[in-house]
Amino acid sequence: MAEDRQTQLEELLAHQQHLIDTLNSVVTSQQSDINTLQQKTDRLEAKVKLLAEYMERVGEDLPHEKPPHY
């Protein structure tokens, strides 16, 4: 009886360890994706800032183009 209980606990522990390892892998992958997205966002923000500064220097809000309905 005690051996059965010990075997059940060992099986449960093995399953839980596998689940923890799987979850750790997913979290690690997600963190990598988050880091990549953050870098891309930072670069886009820098480009938008440069564009806004350029537009401010030349004194234009938007390029001079006719709207599509004209």
C-alpha positions in Angstrom: 0.0 0.0 0.0 2.7 2.4 0.9 4.7 1.5 -2.2 1.6 2.2 -4.3 1.3 5.6 -2.7 5.0 6.4 -3.2 4.8 5.3 -6.9 1.7 7.6 -7.4 3.5 10.5 -5.8 6.6 9.9 -7.9 4.5 9.8 -11.1 2.7 13.0 -10.1 6.1 14.7 -9.4 7.4 13.6 -12.8 4.3 15.0 -14.5 4.5 18.2 -12.6 8.2 18.6 -13.4 7.4 18.1 -17.1 4.7 20.7 -16.9 7.0 23.2 -15.2 9.7 22.6 -17.9 7.2 23.1 -20.6 5.8 26.3 -19.1 9.3 27.6 -18.6 10.1 27.0 -22.2 6.9 28.9 -23.3 7.7 31.8 -20.9 11.3 32.0 -22.2 10.1 32.1 -25.8 7.5 34.8 -25.0 10.1 36.9 -23.3 12.3 36.7 -26.4 9.4 37.8 -28.5 8.6 40.7 -26.2 12.3 41.8 -26.3 12.2 41.7 -30.1 8.9 43.7 -30.2 10.3 46.2 -27.8 13.3 46.8 -29.9 11.2 47.3 -33.0 8.9 49.7 -31.1 11.9 51.7 -29.9 13.2 52.0 -33.5 9.8 53.0 -34.8 9.4 55.6 -32.1 12.8 57.1 -33.0 11.8 57.2 -36.7 8.5 59.0 -35.9 10.4 61.4 -33.6 12.9 62.2 -36.4 10.0 62.7 -38.9 8.1 65.0 -36.5 11.2 67.0 -35.9 11.9 67.3 -39.7 8.3 68.3 -40.4 8.5 70.9 -37.6 11.8 72.4 -39.1 10.3 72.7 -42.6 7.1 74.1 -41.3 4.7 71.6 -42.8 2.1 69.5 -41.1 1.5 67.2 -44.1 2.9 66.8 -47.5 1.2 68.9 -50.2 -1.0 66.4 -51.9 -4.6 66.5 -53.0 -7.0 64.3 -51.1 -8.1 61.3 -53.1 -11.7 62.6 -53.6 -10.4 65.6 -55.7 
